[in-house]
Amino acid sequence: MRIVTLIVLIWLIVGAVAAGQRGYFGSDTPTSCATAGTIAVTVIAGPLNYLGVNPKIADCTLPQPSP
């Protein structure tokens, strides 16, 4: 079980590095649901980013609170 945890942790770290290299963590990045989704799927894709995977979330809508 420890090896699986280590592999998942390394996978997510590599994904975070890829997101950082694409400039997703910069302060000039617009804050929106789509931006947050793109960052999340980039981190989850991990090493696949370096094999040509470029996940992006184009648009998303959040549910509005009920009155």
Buried (B, 14 or more C-beta within 10 A) or exposed (E): EEEEEEEEEEBEEBBBBBBBEBEBEEEEEEEEEBBEBBBBBBBEBBBBBEEEEEBEBEEEEEEEEEE
